[in-house]
Amino acid sequence: MNRRTIASIIAALALFLIVLGSILSTDWNAGEMTEVGTERVGSSLFDDYGFTFLVVGLLMFAAMMGGVFLAKEDDK
């Protein structure tokens, strides 16, 4: 195995340990179950987090355009 493979394995293991540690150290309180309708989710999404929703949408659009640009074959 070369150095790059070993470094990749170490980085993946470190990331796995960080995620596992975060999951295990989080207090997962099971609160009371409530019914949340789509109307309440939609109004919360656009009223409380409207700007964030738009920014994430623009970032996803830019990522999609970048993926299409990278996947495009050049005619030579």
N, C-alpha and C positions, 0 to 999 in steps of 0.2 A: 504494500500500500504506500502511496506517495503522501507527501505532506498535505496536499489539498484535500484528499479524502479523509485524512485524520482530522484536519481542522474542521471539515464539514460535519463529521460525526460528533466532535466535541461541541460545536455550535448547536447542533440539533439536540443533543443531550442537555445542554445548558438551557435552551429554550423550553424543552419538555419539563425540566425540573422547576423552572420559574412558573410555568403555567400550573403544574401540579401543586406547587407550594401556594400559589394564589387561590386555587380551588379549595385546598384543604384548610387554609387559614381564614376563609370567608365564613362569616356567621350566616347560615342559610335559614333565617327564620321563615317558617311557613305561616304566613299571615292568614287571615280569614279569606275565604274564597268569595269573590264578588263577580257578578256578571257585568261585563263591559261590552256594550254594543258597538257596532261599527260607527254609528253616529258620534258617539263620545270619543272614539279613537280618532276619527277624522277631524272633529272640531279641535281636539287637543293638538293634533299634528299641525294643523294650519294656523290655529290661533296662538298657541304657546311657542311652537317651534317652526314657524313659517320661514324665517330667514335661514335657519339651519337647514331646513328641508330643501330650499332653493339652492343653497351652496353645495350641498351633497349631490343634488341632481345635476348641477353644472359640472362638478368634478367627475361624476359618472359618465356624462356625455363626452367630456374631453378624453376620458380614458377609452371610451368606445371608439371615438374618432382616431385616437392614437393606435388602437389595436387594428382598425381597418387599414390605416396607413401602413403599418408594419407588415400586415399580412398581404398587402397588395403586391402582385407580381409585376416586375418590370418587363416591358416589352423591348427586347434588344435585338 
